[in-house]
Amino acid sequence: MFCDQRVPQSACQRVRRALAPLAARIFRRVGPGLSPLLVACLACGDVERSDPDPPTWITEAEHRFGDAPERGVFFSRPHVRADPPRNRVFVLDGNNSQVSVWSNEGMFRFDVGRRGEGPGEFVSAEALFIAEDGSFTVVESGGARFTYFTPGGDLIETVRGKDGRLSYQGFRLALTVPRGGSYLGVPSVGLSVVMGHFGRRPFDLQPLLRVRRSATGQWLDPEPLLWIDRRNQYFAPELPDGSRVYGVQPFGDGDQLRLEAGVALVMRQKAGPGAVELIEMNAEGDTVWHRHLKFEPRKLTPQQAQDWVDERVSEQADRRHASGFSRHDVQKAYDAALYRPEYLPAVAGPPIIAASGDVWLSTNELSDSLRVHYVVRRGDADDEPRRVLLPTWLRISDATETHVWGIWWDSMEKPHVVGRRLLPLGDDG
């Protein structure tokens, strides 16, 4: 897939081994601008081109646990973050204003938080970040408060973040944990505004912002660092009474953003079928990593689009029927609002910056009912991504070098934390 000449992997490997000494001599003379790998691939030009398979990994079930009522810990909408140096995982549940910490095997260690506005309490816990030493930070209300804890869960302090006066063109901001006195964030914009409804102009080109304070503690004007293209990202069918149902386009190619502590990762997919661009920026506004990837283009079939519409319409049927809408009314509205590109986006959903230092990309590709993910080494410019096959039911949250962590919902709609061990797929399949 990533060999420039698109040759079969076995043939390319034989040529590389044969030409390795020659490639090394050329590399020493030409310099790092031409790698031995590329030189070896150039000899493959007369071979019929096809995509070689990248390294493929699978997973097996190993860890699974639910909430702990006897400890007062309950899962409602859990999100998992891994802490591999200490063999533990954190579960943030904003609905319950709680963070619980567990061993990988599901042994309860401690929990912090409860609903409230006092120190160590949460009103709207939205994100969790773990530092290298195991201390952790909980972010509330788009950066309105930051609560810091020791590795063992003792409260350090609760710090006020943004205030109501901080805005960009009249929009409030959502900020991530600061680094070096600088915050990264985006305008907090409603979907009706993004899409230009109710007579407004679309606000579908939005800035990634750096926000700082002055020496006296006053907020400075936000500084745009780059622009995020939200076109074709959201879905809003208009029903016969003029109301809309807002959601995410299933086949949209809008830019995706992942904010971590002092880091922003932007993913773009508009450069062509199968194309993916990754741009990582730090809190100082510097681009620290830039990577282009090319995956096999996959066309969107009419049946795929119709199946998605039918599923959504079925979900809405009972509720809309009570409002006097027929199934035909809802079907027509959803058909009109669905974005149907010729090719599927290469990546489905935002990228995940994992605890392992990798970036995980979930694709629309299925292999024997398993969803294909690609794992890109963060900061690397040309390392070949790994291909990982995961169950379609797994909602991945994080990953380490050995495990993938996420959420499984059982038949009673009860969430469970799961950890699946990563295994290389053998040559025998």
C-alpha positions as CSV (number, residue, x, y, z in Angstrom):
1,M,0.0,0.0,0.0
2,F,2.8,2.4,0.8
3,C,5.5,1.3,-1.6
4,D,5.7,4.0,-4.2
5,Q,5.6,1.6,-7.2
6,R,2.6,-0.4,-5.9
7,V,4.2,-3.8,-6.4
8,P,3.2,-7.1,-4.9
9,Q,4.7,-7.4,-1.4
10,S,6.5,-10.7,-2.0
11,A,8.1,-9.5,-5.2
12,C,9.1,-6.2,-3.8
13,Q,10.7,-7.8,-0.8
14,R,12.8,-10.1,-3.0
15,V,14.0,-7.1,-5.0
16,R,14.8,-5.1,-1.9
17,R,16.9,-7.9,-0.4
18,A,18.8,-8.3,-3.7
19,L,19.5,-4.6,-4.1
20,A,20.1,-3.7,-0.5
21,P,23.9,-3.4,-0.9
22,L,23.5,-1.2,-4.1
23,A,20.9,0.9,-2.3
24,A,23.1,1.5,0.6
25,R,26.0,2.7,-1.6
26,I,23.6,5.1,-3.5
27,F,22.3,6.3,-0.2
28,R,25.8,7.2,1.1
29,R,26.5,9.1,-2.1
30,V,23.1,10.9,-2.6
31,G,22.3,11.5,1.1
32,P,19.1,11.2,3.2
33,G,16.9,12.7,0.5
34,L,16.7,9.2,-1.2
35,S,16.1,6.3,1.1
36,P,17.4,2.8,0.4
37,L,13.8,1.6,0.6
38,L,12.8,3.9,-2.2
39,V,15.8,3.0,-4.3
40,A,14.9,-0.7,-3.9
41,C,11.3,0.0,-4.9
42,L,12.4,1.8,-8.0
43,A,13.7,-1.4,-9.4
44,C,10.1,-2.8,-9.3
45,G,8.8,-0.5,-12.1
46,D,8.4,-3.3,-14.6
47,V,6.3,-5.4,-12.2
48,E,2.5,-5.2,-12.4
49,R,1.4,-2.7,-9.9
50,S,-0.9,-3.7,-7.0
51,D,-1.1,-2.7,-3.3
52,P,1.1,-4.8,-1.0
53,D,-0.5,-5.7,2.3
54,P,0.8,-3.8,5.3
55,P,1.5,-5.7,8.6
56,T,-1.9,-6.9,9.9
57,W,-2.8,-7.4,13.6
58,I,-5.9,-8.9,15.2
59,T,-7.1,-8.9,18.8
60,E,-8.4,-11.4,21.3
61,A,-10.6,-10.8,24.3
62,E,-8.8,-10.5,27.6
63,H,-10.2,-7.9,30.0
64,R,-13.8,-6.9,30.7
65,F,-15.4,-5.3,33.7
66,G,-18.5,-3.2,34.5
67,D,-19.3,-0.7,37.2
68,A,-18.9,-1.3,40.9
69,P,-22.2,-0.5,42.8
70,E,-20.7,-1.6,46.1
71,R,-18.1,1.2,45.6
72,G,-20.6,3.8,44.4
73,V,-19.2,3.6,40.9
74,F,-21.6,3.5,38.0
75,F,-21.1,3.6,34.2
76,S,-23.5,5.5,32.1
77,R,-21.5,7.0,29.2
78,P,-18.0,5.9,30.0
79,H,-14.8,6.9,28.2
80,V,-11.5,5.0,28.8
81,R,-8.0,6.3,29.0
82,A,-5.0,4.0,29.5
83,D,-2.0,4.5,31.8
84,P,0.3,1.7,30.7
85,P,3.4,2.5,32.9
86,R,1.2,1.9,36.0
87,N,-0.9,-1.0,34.6
88,R,-4.2,0.8,35.0
89,V,-7.0,2.4,33.1
90,F,-9.1,5.5,33.9
91,V,-12.9,5.6,33.3
92,L,-14.4,9.1,32.9
93,D,-18.2,9.2,33.2
94,G,-19.4,12.7,32.8
95,N,-23.0,11.7,33.4
96,N,-22.1,10.6,36.9
97,S,-19.4,13.3,37.5
98,Q,-16.9,10.6,38.3
99,V,-13.5,9.3,37.4
100,S,-12.7,5.7,38.5
101,V,-9.3,4.0,38.2
102,W,-8.8,0.3,37.7
103,S,-6.1,-2.2,37.1
104,N,-6.0,-3.7,33.6
105,E,-7.6,-6.8,35.0
106,G,-10.6,-4.8,36.4
107,M,-9.5,-4.5,40.1
108,F,-11.0,-1.3,41.5
109,R,-8.3,1.1,42.8
110,F,-9.9,4.5,43.6
111,D,-12.4,7.1,42.3
112,V,-12.6,10.9,42.5
113,G,-15.3,13.4,41.9
114,R,-19.0,13.9,42.5
115,R,-21.6,16.4,41.2
116,G,-21.0,19.9,42.6
117,E,-19.0,23.1,42.1
118,G,-16.6,22.7,45.0
119,P,-12.9,21.6,44.8
120,G,-12.7,18.1,43.4
121,E,-16.3,18.2,42.2
122,F,-17.6,18.3,38.7
123,V,-20.5,20.1,37.0
124,S,-19.7,19.0,33.4
125,A,-16.7,16.7,33.2
126,E,-15.9,16.3,29.5
127,A,-12.2,15.2,29.1
128,L,-9.4,13.5,31.0
129,F,-5.7,13.8,30.4
130,I,-3.0,11.7,32.1
131,A,0.5,13.1,32.5
132,E,3.8,11.1,32.2
133,D,4.1,10.8,36.0
134,G,0.5,9.5,36.4
135,S,-1.0,12.7,37.6
136,F,-4.2,13.6,35.8
137,T,-6.4,16.5,34.9
138,V,-10.2,16.7,34.4
139,V,-11.5,19.4,32.0
140,E,-15.0,20.8,32.5
141,S,-17.3,22.8,30.2
142,G,-14.9,23.3,27.3
143,G,-12.1,24.5,29.5
144,A,-14.1,26.6,32.1
145,R,-12.4,24.6,34.9
146,F,-9.4,22.4,35.2
147,T,-9.0,20.0,38.2
148,Y,-5.6,18.5,38.9
149,F,-5.0,15.3,40.9
150,T,-1.9,13.4,42.0
151,P,-1.2,9.9,40.6
152,G,-2.9,8.5,43.6
153,G,-6.0,10.6,43.3
154,D,-5.4,13.3,45.9
155,L,-6.7,16.7,44.9
156,I,-4.0,19.3,43.9
157,E,-6.2,22.2,42.9
158,T,-9.1,23.4,40.8
159,V,-8.3,26.2,38.5
160,R,-10.7,28.5,36.6
161,G,-10.1,28.6,32.9
162,K,-12.0,30.6,30.3
163,D,-14.7,33.1,31.3
164,G,-17.7,34.4,29.5
165,R,-15.9,37.3,28.0
166,L,-13.5,35.1,26.1
167,S,-14.8,34.6,22.5
168,Y,-14.0,34.6,18.8
169,Q,-16.3,36.6,16.6
170,G,-19.0,36.4,19.3
171,F,-18.7,32.6,19.8
172,R,-17.5,31.1,23.1
173,L,-14.5,28.8,23.0
174,A,-13.8,25.2,23.9
175,L,-10.2,24.9,25.2
176,T,-7.9,22.0,26.1
177,V,-5.4,21.7,28.9
178,P,-2.7,24.5,28.6
179,R,0.9,23.9,28.0
180,G,3.5,26.7,28.7
181,G,0.8,29.2,29.3
182,S,-0.9,28.6,26.0
183,Y,-4.3,27.0,25.3
184,L,-5.5,25.4,22.1
185,G,-9.2,25.5,21.2
186,V,-12.0,26.1,18.7
187,P,-15.1,28.3,18.6
188,S,-18.1,26.6,20.2
189,V,-20.6,26.9,17.3
190,G,-24.1,25.4,17.0
191,L,-24.8,23.1,14.1
192,S,-27.5,25.4,12.7
193,V,-24.9,28.2,12.6
194,V,-22.3,26.0,11.0
195,M,-24.7,25.0,8.2
196,G,-26.1,28.5,7.7
197,H,-29.7,27.9,8.7
198,F,-32.2,30.6,9.7
199,G,-30.8,33.1,7.2
200,R,-27.2,33.0,8.4
201,R,-24.1,32.6,6.3
202,P,-22.5,29.1,6.9
203,F,-19.7,29.2,9.4
204,D,-18.1,26.0,8.0
205,L,-14.5,27.3,7.9
206,Q,-13.5,27.5,11.5
207,P,-10.1,28.4,13.1
208,L,-8.0,26.3,15.3
209,L,-7.1,28.9,17.9
210,R,-4.2,29.6,20.3
211,V,-5.3,31.6,23.4
212,R,-2.9,33.2,26.0
213,R,-3.0,35.5,28.9
214,S,-1.1,38.7,29.3
215,A,1.5,39.2,32.1
216,T,-1.2,40.7,34.2
217,G,-3.5,37.7,33.7
218,Q,-5.9,39.2,31.2
219,W,-7.1,37.1,28.2
220,L,-5.5,38.1,24.9
221,D,-7.4,38.0,21.6
222,P,-7.5,34.4,20.2
223,E,-5.0,33.8,17.4
224,P,-6.0,31.6,14.4
225,L,-3.4,29.0,13.6
226,L,-5.1,27.1,10.7
227,W,-8.5,26.6,9.3
228,I,-10.8,23.6,9.7
229,D,-13.1,22.8,6.8
230,R,-16.5,21.6,8.2
231,R,-18.2,21.4,4.9
232,N,-20.1,18.1,4.3
233,Q,-19.6,17.1,7.9
234,Y,-23.1,17.5,9.4
235,F,-26.5,16.2,8.5
236,A,-29.8,18.1,9.1
237,P,-32.9,16.8,7.3
238,E,-35.8,19.3,7.2
239,L,-39.1,17.7,8.2
240,P,-42.5,18.9,6.9
241,D,-43.1,21.2,9.9
242,G,-39.8,23.0,9.3
243,S,-37.9,21.3,12.2
244,R,-34.6,19.6,11.7
245,V,-32.8,16.6,13.1
246,Y,-29.1,17.4,13.4
247,G,-26.3,14.8,13.2
248,V,-23.1,13.8,11.5
249,Q,-22.9,12.9,7.8
250,P,-22.1,9.2,7.6
251,F,-20.0,9.7,4.4
252,G,-18.8,13.2,5.1
253,D,-15.3,14.3,4.2
254,G,-15.0,17.4,6.5
255,D,-11.9,18.0,8.5
256,Q,-11.6,16.2,11.8
257,L,-9.9,17.5,15.0
258,R,-8.5,15.9,18.1
259,L,-7.5,18.1,21.0
260,E,-5.2,16.6,23.6
261,A,-3.2,18.4,26.4
262,G,-1.3,21.2,24.5
263,V,-1.7,19.4,21.2
264,A,-4.1,19.6,18.2
265,L,-4.2,16.9,15.5
266,V,-6.1,17.9,12.3
267,M,-7.1,15.3,9.7
268,R,-8.0,16.3,6.2
269,Q,-9.5,14.1,3.5
270,K,-10.4,16.4,0.6
271,A,-7.2,15.9,-1.5
272,G,-8.7,13.0,-3.5
273,P,-10.1,9.5,-3.1
274,G,-8.3,7.6,-0.3
275,A,-6.1,10.6,0.6
276,V,-5.5,11.5,4.3
277,E,-3.4,14.4,5.6
278,L,-2.4,14.6,9.3
279,I,-1.2,17.9,10.8
280,E,-0.1,18.1,14.5
281,M,0.4,21.5,16.1
282,N,1.6,22.3,19.6
283,A,0.4,24.9,22.0
284,E,3.0,27.4,20.7
285,G,1.5,27.2,17.2
286,D,4.3,25.1,15.7
287,T,3.6,22.3,13.2
288,V,5.5,19.4,14.9
289,W,4.3,16.6,12.5
290,H,2.9,16.4,9.0
291,R,2.0,13.2,7.3
292,H,0.3,12.3,4.0
293,L,-1.2,8.8,3.6
294,K,-2.9,7.2,0.6
295,F,-5.4,4.3,1.2
296,E,-7.2,2.3,-1.4
297,P,-10.2,4.3,-2.7
298,R,-13.6,2.7,-2.1
299,K,-16.7,3.8,-3.9
300,L,-19.9,4.6,-2.1
301,T,-22.5,2.2,-3.5
302,P,-26.2,3.2,-3.8
303,Q,-27.1,0.3,-1.6
304,Q,-24.8,1.5,1.2
305,A,-26.5,5.0,1.1
306,Q,-30.0,3.5,1.0
307,D,-29.3,1.1,3.9
308,W,-28.1,4.0,6.1
309,V,-31.2,6.1,5.3
310,D,-33.5,3.1,5.9
311,E,-31.9,2.5,9.3
312,R,-32.2,6.1,10.4
313,V,-35.8,6.4,9.2
314,S,-36.7,3.3,11.1
315,E,-35.3,4.8,14.3
316,Q,-37.3,7.9,13.8
317,A,-40.6,6.3,12.5
318,D,-42.5,5.9,15.8
319,R,-41.6,9.3,17.2
320,R,-42.3,11.1,13.9
321,H,-45.6,9.3,13.3
322,A,-46.8,10.7,16.6
323,S,-46.2,14.2,15.2
324,G,-48.2,13.4,12.1
325,F,-45.3,12.6,9.7
326,S,-45.6,9.6,7.5
327,R,-42.6,7.3,6.9
328,H,-42.5,8.6,3.4
329,D,-42.1,12.2,4.7
330,V,-39.2,11.3,6.8
331,Q,-37.6,9.1,4.1
332,K,-37.8,12.0,1.6
333,A,-36.2,14.5,4.1
334,Y,-33.3,12.1,4.9
335,D,-32.7,11.3,1.2
336,A,-32.5,15.0,0.4
337,A,-30.1,15.8,3.3
338,L,-27.7,12.9,2.8
339,Y,-24.3,13.8,1.3
340,R,-23.4,11.2,-1.3
341,P,-19.8,11.5,-2.5
342,E,-18.5,9.2,-5.3
343,Y,-15.9,7.7,-2.9
344,L,-16.2,6.9,0.8
345,P,-14.0,8.9,3.1
346,A,-10.8,7.0,3.8
347,V,-11.2,7.4,7.6
348,A,-14.5,7.3,9.5
349,G,-14.6,9.6,12.5
350,P,-11.8,11.6,14.2
351,P,-8.3,10.2,14.7
352,I,-7.4,8.9,18.2
353,I,-4.1,9.9,19.8
354,A,-3.3,6.7,21.8
355,A,-1.3,6.3,25.0
356,S,1.2,4.2,22.9
357,G,2.2,7.3,21.0
358,D,0.4,6.1,17.8
359,V,-2.5,7.7,15.9
360,W,-5.4,5.3,15.3
361,L,-7.6,5.7,12.2
362,S,-10.9,3.8,11.8
363,T,-11.9,3.1,8.2
364,N,-15.0,2.2,6.3
365,E,-13.3,-1.1,5.2
366,L,-14.6,-4.4,6.6
367,S,-12.7,-7.7,6.5
368,D,-14.7,-10.8,7.5
369,S,-17.1,-8.6,9.6
370,L,-14.2,-6.9,11.3
371,R,-13.5,-3.2,10.9
372,V,-10.1,-2.2,9.5
373,H,-8.1,0.3,11.5
374,Y,-4.7,1.8,10.6
375,V,-2.1,2.6,13.2
376,V,0.4,5.4,12.3
377,R,3.4,6.1,14.4
378,R,3.0,9.6,15.6
379,G,5.8,11.9,14.6
380,D,7.1,9.5,11.9
381,A,7.1,10.7,8.3
382,D,7.3,7.5,6.4
383,D,7.0,4.4,8.7
384,E,4.6,1.8,7.2
385,P,1.3,1.9,9.2
386,R,0.0,-1.3,10.9
387,R,-3.4,-2.7,9.8
388,V,-5.5,-3.8,12.8
389,L,-8.8,-5.7,12.6
390,L,-11.3,-4.9,15.4
391,P,-14.9,-6.1,16.1
392,T,-17.4,-3.6,14.7
393,W,-19.1,-3.4,18.1
394,L,-16.0,-2.0,19.8
395,R,-16.1,1.7,20.4
396,I,-12.3,2.3,20.7
397,S,-11.1,4.9,23.2
398,D,-7.4,4.3,23.6
399,A,-4.6,1.8,22.9
400,T,-1.3,0.8,24.3
401,E,1.5,-1.3,22.7
402,T,-0.3,-4.5,23.9
403,H,-4.0,-3.7,24.2
404,V,-6.9,-1.8,22.6
405,W,-9.3,-0.3,25.1
406,G,-12.9,0.7,24.5
407,I,-16.6,0.1,25.4
408,W,-18.9,-2.8,24.7
409,W,-22.7,-2.3,25.2
410,D,-24.5,-5.5,26.1
411,S,-28.1,-6.5,25.0
412,M,-29.5,-4.6,28.0
413,E,-27.7,-1.4,26.8
414,K,-25.3,-1.7,29.8
415,P,-21.7,-0.4,29.1
416,H,-18.7,-2.5,29.9
417,V,-15.0,-1.6,29.7
418,V,-13.1,-4.0,27.5
419,G,-9.4,-4.5,26.8
420,R,-8.4,-6.7,23.8
421,R,-4.9,-8.0,23.4
422,L,-3.1,-7.1,20.1
423,L,-1.6,-10.1,18.2
424,P,0.2,-10.1,14.9
425,L,-1.6,-12.1,12.2
426,G,0.5,-15.0,11.2
427,D,1.6,-15.7,7.6
428,D,-0.8,-18.6,7.6
429,G,-3.7,-16.2,8.2
